Amino acid sequence: MTKKEITIKLASGLEARPVAMLVQVASQFDSEIYVESKGGKTVNAKSIMGMMTLGLSAGETVVVSANGADEAEAVDKIEKYLSASN
């Protein structure tokens, strides 16, 4: 299992469109991928509805964990997406 703490740098935080993009990134991988908020809530990163329930804003920190054959690459790609300040 690969875990990494990531600070969200997307200007709008994780609203509908950024969440949809994150789910697309996560869905490229076979690994199970989860995002955990500071409040301790953990959701499947491949679930749009689950991700929307987190209501994450720019500047918040989350823990992304992945388990599977491509877990390291999955966490790296998600980190690149969340760290891009657009």
N, C-alpha and C positions, 0 to 999 in steps of 0.2 A: 504494500500500500504506500502511495506517495501522498504526502500532505504538505500544503504550503499556505502561509498566511499572506493575503494579498489585500492591498488598499485599493479601493475603487477610485479611479481617476477620471472616469467618464464624466463630462461636465453635467449631464442631466441625471446622473445616477442610473439606477436600473429601472427605467420606466418601460412602457410596453415595447417600443421598438428595440431598445438595447437588450431587453430580456429575450426577445425573439432571436436576435443575432447571437446572443450567448448560447441559447438552446441549439441553434444551428451549429455553432462551433463544437459544443459538447457532443452533439449527435453524430459527428464525424468519427467518433472513437467507439471501439467495442467495450472499453472499460466502463465500470459503474462509476459515475462521477457525482459527488455531492457537494453542496455549498452550505456551510454552517455560518449563521449570523452570530454577532456578539451576544445576542440574547439566548443563544444555545439552540435555536431552531435549525434543524437540518432538513434540506430538501434535495430531491433529485435534480441535478443540473440540466437534465434532458426534458424536464417538465415545465412548460410555460406557466401553467397555473400555480405550480409549486413555487417557482421563482418569483412570481408576482406577489405572493403572500409575504415575502421577506421585506418588501418595500425599502430597498437599500438606496442610500443617497451617496453622492460623491463624498469622498473622504472617509467613509466607513471602511472597516476592515472585516474581511471574511476569511474563513478557512476553507480551502478547496481541497477535497480528497478524492483520489481515484484509485481503483483497484482493478487490475486486469493487465493484459499483455502490452497495451500501449499507454499505461498510466502516466509515465513520466512525460511523454509527448503531449498528452491531453492536458495535464496541469500547466505545462509551459505555454501551450496555445491559449488557454483560458487566462493565464496571467498576462500574456501580451495583449489580449482583447481588453481586459479590465483596466490595464495600466495605460492604455492609449488615451491621452487627453485630447478629445476632439472638440 
